[in-house]
Structures are given as C-alpha cells and as structure tokens.
Amino acid sequence: MGGPLNRVTAHGLQWRPSVSRLTLAISAAVSSFLFLVMPAWAQQQLPQPSFPVPWQMNLQHPVTEVARQLVEFHTFLLWVITIITLFVLALLLIVIFRFNEKANPVPAKWSHNTVLEVVWTAIPVLILVVIAVPSYRLLYLADRTPNPEMTVKVIGNQWYWSYEYPDDGVTFDSLPIADADIDPSKGERRLLTVDNQLVVPVGTKIRFLMSSTDVIHSWAVPAFGVKLDSIPGRTNETWTQVDEVGRYFGQCSQLCGINHSFMPIVVDAVSKEDYKTWLENQKKPAASAAPAEAAPAAAGQPADTTH
Ligand SMILES: [Cu+2]
C-alpha cells in the first residue's frame, strides 16, 4: 500500500512547479496585454473621428453626457468580464493540471460544501447588482429629458430619413449621395454622406420623436450614444445634448429591407447663432424648394470635422 501513495506524492511534487510556471507565464502575458497594450489602444483611439475607421478598436469619441457614460459603463463591464474570465480560466487550469487522473489517481469522494455553495451563489448575485445599478441609472438618463428646448421628429422611410422641426415648420428628406457622386476632397464618405443633413445647435437639450412610414428602422449616431427604433404607428422618444461642434455620422441600425445599408445619418452640430441662421434660411420660401441645400454654407460648417 505504501508504494502507490508515495508515487502519488511524487507525481504531485513533480507537477506542481510546472503548473505554477505555466500559470505565471499566462498571467504575465495577460496582464501585460491588459496594462500595456489596451491603454495604448485607448489613447491612440480617443481623439477619433465620428465615423468608423479601419482597425478602430474603441467606441467613437463621445460628445454627449449619455455617450460619455455609455463609454465609461462599457469600460467598467470590460473589466468585470475580464476578471471573471481570468478567474474561471485559473480554476480550469488548476482542475486540468492538479486533478487529472495522472496527478491525482485517487479522487476525493466528498460532495456538497455549504459555505462554498453560499459563496458561489452570493458573489455572482452581488456582481449582478453592481452591474444593474449603473445600468438602470444610465437607461433612465437616456430615456427622456424633462425640459427639452426643442423637438426634432425623425421619420424612417424605405430607404431614407425625413426630419421635421415641428416648432418651426421645417421639413426635409435626407438621402445618401450615390457612390459615383462622392467627392472625397470635400470630405464626403461613401455610404455615409447625405444630401441634406440634420442640423442641431450645440448645448441645447433636444427631444427626438421617432416614427416610421413603413417598416422598423433604427436611428443611431454612435457619438451621441443614441440608437432608437423608429416604428410605424408608434412614437419613440429620446433626447440628446451635443457639446462639441462637428459633423457626426450614423446609419440605420435595424434591418429594414434591400437598401438598409444605404440610409446613412449625418448630423451637423453648430453654434446656436449658426443654427438660427440656418433655420431662417430654411423658412424662406425660396429655400423650401430645395430644403437644407444651403445648410453647410449657411451654418459656416467645415466639410468635415475630426476631433
Ligand atoms: Cu432602415
């Protein structure tokens, strides 16, 4: 009987050092990735344009309070899931190397451990509570604003957007520029640039009311942290307050038919004075024939803005 037991001990001694070396190597690799590479990406991507770029690793630069909190919440969740994943990986490695048949030929026969079971139920519940509280706070923040200063109606159509400023009686359609007519020297982007962009003032609480004339679309502008379905026969509400002057891009984000990928969104956030000028131009009878055509010039808006 003494023989096999000794051998087990010998195996155990033989295995343990290599396990810790392997664990060390893996945790060194993972932590250097987390602490050296990820912040480098984050820094490299922070002052980024408000449209997708090749090899983009992070979310777009946020320009509203909701978008900023979304980015923070996303980073927080990334840490939570990274720590959980590493913890589960460590447990798996311990099981694989210390409790395989070779290292541990005579397995223990006990089952149930009350303390352990309470702990592994309570900790995940706590983690979920820690996630749920900021999640709901953010959900209610993004939901609506109590005192909007202006209202914009967003209407989805197959396959373009219509915008209405009900307080000022301004209405126009926003259609994409065809590939053949895209002029990159003017900052125009394939599948993103439109003929008449939405123009909004910065520093203003804007209520968005969204609906649709045909199928479900979704009006999404990543830099604003806004993404809301526009549903026929329904009015959905959200809001935004843009802090930085610039041109922001988005796309329909609900599969809505064959030209789903050809209904981009462009929003020019301009100063309050430029917005007033733009609005006056829109209201002029002459302008109503070709609405919003003069928008960039009137608003003194650069063809493209990168942050
Ligand atoms: Cu759509």
Residues whose N, C-alpha, C, O or C-beta is under 5 A from the ligand:
A	BS01	CU	I216 H217 S218 C252 Q254 C256 H260 M263
